[in-house]
Amino acid sequence: MRVGLIVLGAVALMATGARAETVGVAAAVNQSATGVAPGSAMRTLTLGDQIIHDEQIVTNNQGLLQILLADGSSFTVGPNSSLKIDSFVYDPNANSAKLVATVGTGVFRFIGGVASKAPGGVEINTPVGTVGIRGGISNLDFSGAKPFHIDMVYGVGVTLSSGQKIIGNLYHSGYSIVIDPNGKAGVLKTPPEWSAQFQIQMAGSNSGNVNGNKVAGALGNTNKTKAPKEEKGDGKTASAGDHLGPVATWGQINNSDLKNVTARYDGTYSADLTYTGPSTHVPASSTINNNPFALVYSFADRSGTTYFGLLHTGDPVPSPTNGSNVTLYQLVHNTSGHGYHLAPYQVFIPSTASLTSIKIDVDSPAGRGFATFGTSTTTGGALATTAEVNGLFLNTDAGVAQAVAGTVDTSVTILGNTFDLNGAFAGNLTSTTPPTP
Amino acid sequence: MTVAVPAHAASNVEPQLTGPQLADIEAQRKALFQKMLAEPSNVDLALQYAELSSQTGDLEGAISALERLLIFAPQVARLNYELGVLYMRLGAYEQASTDFKAALASPDVTDDIKTNAGKYIAIADQQVKGDYLIGTATAGVRYQTNANGGALDPFISLNGIEYQLSASALADPDYNAYMTAVIQASHDMQNQGDRFNLDASLYLSKYRKHSELDTIAGQVEVGPVLALDKYGLKGATLQLIGIASVVELSAVPYLYALGVGGVLTTVPGPGASMQTRFEYIWEAYQASVDRPDADQLSGPRARLTQTAQVQANDYFRLYGTAYGERKVGEVGYQSAWEAGISAGAKIAFGAGDDVPAASLDMQVGVTKRVYDESDGVTLPEARNDKSAYVQATLDIPLTAKTSILTIAGYRTQISNYEINTFDDASLTLALNTDF
């Protein structure tokens, strides 16, 4: 997923009533976005590429793209999203414009330019109907993670039509049209978590092309922070004062001292887990929805062993009540002297606990953690012989990603009985405590 | 087919510049936009474009440019902070709060960002929360040259016969201590701007000599405030109110009133607002030993008030009011038509880091009142009064929420019924606090 700097040719401005092939420019690209124009092969979109009329644009699960149109309108296309500009006509002399687009699944932010300043200037065909945007900024979420919704962040109005009938109408900032699974539309005040989630999805990771220090310097920051080092394979260390980004890359981890650095990211995850085994005390299956979890980095020093792991706090966990092992990962310094690798680490949950909550702290240098259940606290006991949770975190070169997903395929041993635990989970992380040395 | 857009519709808020300066900046902005299309990763171009867009009032253009940089550099505190400020200016408080919180979570957050973002988050979250309770209380001392509104001339003519007024009917200076409290409780009905408001006010005064003027007055207005954005009237509201008030003079009931009203508020343009208020109130005045004929004032009062206000810039506001009123009493000589106009200006100056700006507010006004009938004693003609007033208020903040008020005023009334001709100069020193 190359993100490179390519100088853009001029975007053609259109005469009144004439359609032109180019509708906009890829003004920002982070991670992967592809485009398929009519009659053309798929191409990877890079910064500065001209966007063609009717070109189907698709982003992957980390892709982020901003399309800037000649009238000043912009679409920010989030991860796992698809969009097509069906038509765009702009007459700068008359200061008039009209835009028609089609979006599929995914998340999008539209910021209005000239086109949205007049009624009927912007129409977006969506999976739930046609959205008309008048003078403003709107978020559109058809990702399926929540109910489909269209938020009016600011503007004059947003309408949702099904055929000729208007089924949703927004005229006040801070409200959303929500579409239930039956296609029925309602209006409610935009929940704060939706805005927060959009903030995360619409902000990219440091791509290296426009680094944070340049932006900070241009904005007149008086307390400059060093940019994260690019990944290097030579194990060269950076200074002890280096900070990790909110989502640290393995390159950063490998190339910094990490001494006494801690960071915490909170999020929610959902999981569908099934158990098979001899004991009837174990639930056959459980579904966990929107449970809080945290990812904690806690590094002692470069030469030592330190840990990060899954903290599960708050809501009840529908997992075996008889006692089981939860496998975490520890970040172990390589014996070669460079870099780190993950090693499984297990904590035994006593069978006698009343399982109302789980909190596991894993910063003990002794290699054991503390598990807290309800109001009782106990230290970890005997470990099971086998347990491994694969794919607990997306460990890509881009970093321990904000989106967390994977499969669970493990066995747990409870009082001598072995159970299989299988399933899938997915969640999202937000940086709540920035890395601190 | 393209859709024509009026030129003024391109800005979200009032431009910071006007005239040739604005045209010049607009031209620079258009040229910058073309360069930006060619070099979308050029940080300097994007930031210049955002700054010029902000100056011309196109905050969406500024936001688009800064959010593009956010895709490349999400962890820059200043970037998230500036976006928060732009969203605050648009009134998109939820998004503003989100951006300010992102600024605080950024690794390069500076102390000034922490301080300012914290303040803005509190304001934005309060706006988003919807429900609020606000109020203001004032306590002060006032000196009046004619506290009892007495006649200036000890000799008056009643139907051509000259009488000498008693001392108690003549103008007399006095001090009074007073207190006012005004609160507004507002409930967000979660229906795209509709609210339910309750406004209550209380006034207490105690005179040093003229205890017959000691006053306790309270008024409550309650009712829904309906947002009219759905009808294309952006920022406009229609408030329906029930009104109730009670007045006691010298610890004796003087007035009970109950009524209904409506207030239409519109926003004709950035920084401007107009309000049309109508109220219809039934007033029941109570006779007493000090005011044996007060009940003759009982009856309905209908009043229509039109107010216009323009905030020219951060430091200067102009406002004006015109009203017309019909009061019907139990007797014709207590029934009257009244109309008046007033105009004022408020100038702010000297804002500090932690306190708001001081201000000087000056108002002038005139009214005319014409009664229906002669009182049968003073003159064959019905009474008619003309009055004028001027008032200046100096507000010096002590903290973010408290200030000292110095109010100087002069009022004069000229009536064909000489006993009702008077003037009064006043000076007030008060402490005001918001909560």
Interface residues (C-beta under 8 A of the other chain):
Chain A: L5 V7 L8 G9 A10 V11 T16 G17 V25 A26 A27 A28 V29 N30 L47 G48 L64 Q66 L68 A70 G72 S74 T76 V89 Y90 D91 A94 N95 S96 A97 K98 R109 I111 G112 G113 V114 A115 K117 A118 P119 G120 G121 G135 G136 I137 V153 Y154 V156 G157 N169 L170 Y171 H172 S173 G174 Y175 V187 L188 K189 T190 P192 S195 A196 F198 Q199 M202 A203 G204 S205 N206 S207 N209 V210 N211 G212 K214 V215 A216 A218 L219 G220 N221 T222 N223 K224 T225 H243 G245 P246 S431 T432 P434 P435
Chain B: M1 T2 V3 A4 V5 A7 A9 A10 N12 F33 Q34 M36 L37 A38 E39 P40 S41 V43 D44 L47 D58 E60 G61 I63 S64 E67 R68 L69 L70 I71 F72 A73 P74 Q75 V76 A77 R78 L79 E82 Y87 L90 G91 A92 Y93 E94 Q95 S97 T98 D99 K101 A102 A105 S106 P107 D108 T110 V128 G130 D188 Q190 Q192 G193 A227 D229 K230 K234
